[in-house]
Every structure is written in structure tokens, then in C-alpha cells.
Amino acid sequence: MNYKKIARELMRANNRFVWASVYLASFNNTNKVENMKLNPQVSMLWDNRTGNNTDHTDGFALSAQSEVQFMEPESQHEIRELLLERNESLGPLLSHKDSTIIAVNIDNYHLVLGYTESYFYQPSPA
């Protein structure tokens, strides 16, 4: 997958990223969930860099500064179905009685391409 090409296309789309929210599924009794309850300000990172010379030209890192929102159980059904449709291997987690869906609402993105291109974005509100 050519991440740099995808990133450039996203940048051309009115300088806005499409994703204002990302949804995570987790068990309730994890350190991750407890930490997010204590501090809902979180960062996420997508990174394909490998430590090789190709990182100079093909490296791609995207970070997102975000705030989590724990969804009420009655409002999780639609998101559970969408997650399961995208990745059926999540079935055991999504159907477990101790699982929850967390909305990660993106405040801003920082995109780095190679070592020389750096861009900041705010997603459009839904």
C-alpha cells in the first residue's frame, strides 16, 4: 500500500482529514481503559517506518491528538455492527459482556512524510 500517495490525496481534499472519530473496542477491565478514564486526552500513532534508508522517501507517520468518550451501552450497537462488518475476527471481543466501545474524537493530526514533509490538520466536524 502506498501510504504517501494516500496521505497526499487526503491533504488535497480541502486540507481536511475525513476521520473526525475513530472507534476502539476493548475489555472494560484493562489498564488501557482505566488510564483513559483517568485522563481522556490521548494520542494515537500510525507509523510504517522501519529504520531503513527507504524511510527517507517512503516513511509515513501520522499522529492524532484526541479525547476519548466512553459510549453508553445502548448507543454501541451500530458501531459494534460496523466494526464487525469491517473485521469479523473482532466477534469474540465485540460480543463479550465485559467489552466496551470507545469513541476517540480527533482534535488534530500531524502527518510526517519521509523526513522533510510535515503537515498539521484539523478534521471537519461531522
KAWOGI-V877225 format. One record per backbone hydrogen bond with DSSP energy under -1.0 kcal/mol. CO is the residue of the C=O (numbers start at 0). NH is the residue of the N-H. If there is no record, write none. Layout:
# KAWOGI-V877225
co=[CO;CO]
nh=[NH;NH]
This chain:
# KAWOGI-V877225
co=[0;1;2;3;4;5;6;7;10;11;12;19;21;23;25;29;30;31;32;33;34;39;41;43;45;51;52;53;53;54;58;59;60;61;62;63;64;64;65;66;68;71;72;75;76;77;78;79;80;81;82;86;87;89;90;92;95;97;99;100;101;102;103;104;107;108;109;110;111;112;116;118;120]
nh=[2;5;6;7;8;9;10;11;14;13;15;105;103;101;99;33;34;35;36;37;38;67;65;63;61;54;55;56;57;58;113;47;111;45;109;43;106;107;41;104;102;74;75;79;80;81;82;83;84;85;86;89;90;93;94;95;98;27;25;70;23;68;21;66;64;120;62;118;60;116;112;110;108]
